[in-house]
Amino acid sequence: MTYRRKNKKIPDQIILNILNQAASAESEVLDHYEGYIREVAAEPVYSKDGNRTGFYYDEDLAQELRLALSQALPALRETLIKNHLEKRPIIVVLGHLTD
């Protein structure tokens, strides 16, 4: 059970949703990191002779990780605004406009 997405950039649309405090931002972030959370919360199970027999999934740990990630979003938003948007011009690009 390996879910390796090291250095996978979070999509720009999710960052914009965090900045705009969109209702979907939290679920999008959690969905983006779900594979990582599942990997971190899974621990290998070994038999007495040392062979790996499977994995134990710690749902409590996974839920704690999801909660910590959700609680970090307001601070992330503030940091993004402070470090990258204050006193800088903002360019807005609109795409996929429909009538």
C-alpha positions in Angstrom: 0.0 0.0 0.0 2.0 2.9 -1.2 0.5 6.2 -2.3 3.5 8.3 -3.3 2.7 11.8 -4.6 5.7 13.6 -3.2 5.9 17.2 -4.2 2.5 17.1 -5.9 1.4 20.7 -6.2 -2.1 21.5 -4.9 -4.2 22.7 -7.8 -4.5 26.4 -8.3 -8.2 26.3 -8.2 -8.1 24.9 -4.7 -5.8 27.7 -3.6 -8.2 30.2 -5.1 -11.1 28.6 -3.3 -9.2 28.8 0.0 -8.4 32.5 -0.6 -12.1 33.2 -1.5 -13.3 31.1 1.4 -15.4 29.0 -0.9 -17.7 26.5 0.8 -16.1 23.7 -1.1 -12.5 24.6 -0.2 -12.2 22.4 2.9 -13.6 19.3 1.2 -11.4 19.9 -1.9 -8.3 20.1 0.3 -9.3 16.9 2.2 -10.0 15.1 -1.0 -6.6 16.2 -2.4 -4.8 14.8 0.6 -6.9 11.8 1.3 -4.4 9.3 -0.3 -1.6 10.7 1.9 -3.8 10.6 5.0 -4.7 7.0 4.3 -1.1 6.0 3.8 0.1 7.7 7.0 -2.8 6.1 9.0 -2.0 2.6 7.7 0.5 0.5 9.6 1.9 -2.8 8.5 0.9 -5.9 10.4 3.5 -8.7 10.8 3.2 -12.3 11.7 5.3 -13.9 14.4 7.8 -15.0 11.9 8.3 -11.5 10.6 6.3 -11.6 7.4 4.0 -8.8 6.6 0.4 -10.0 6.6 -1.4 -6.8 5.8 -2.2 -3.4 7.1 -4.0 -2.0 10.1 -5.9 1.2 9.2 -6.1 3.6 12.2 -9.3 5.5 11.6 -8.8 7.7 14.7 -5.4 8.9 13.4 -6.8 9.5 10.0 -9.7 11.6 11.5 -7.2 13.6 13.6 -5.2 14.3 10.5 -8.3 15.5 8.6 -9.3 17.7 11.6 -5.8 19.2 11.9 -5.8 19.9 8.2 -9.2 21.6 8.3 -8.2 23.7 11.3 -5.1 24.9 9.5 -6.9 26.3 6.5 -7.7 29.8 8.0 -4.1 30.2 9.0 -3.0 29.1 5.6 -5.4 31.7 4.0 -4.0 34.5 6.2 -0.4 33.5 5.5 -1.1 33.4 1.7 -2.7 36.9 1.8 0.0 38.3 4.1 3.0 36.9 2.2 1.8 37.0 -1.4 -1.0 39.4 -1.9 -0.5 42.4 0.4 0.8 45.5 -1.3 0.9 43.7 -4.7 -1.3 44.2 -7.6 -3.8 41.4 -8.2 -4.6 40.1 -11.6 -7.8 38.3 -12.0 -8.2 35.9 -14.8 -11.7 34.7 -15.7 -12.2 31.6 -17.7 -15.1 29.4 -18.8 -17.7 32.1 -18.5 -21.2 31.1 -19.5 -24.3 33.2 -20.3 
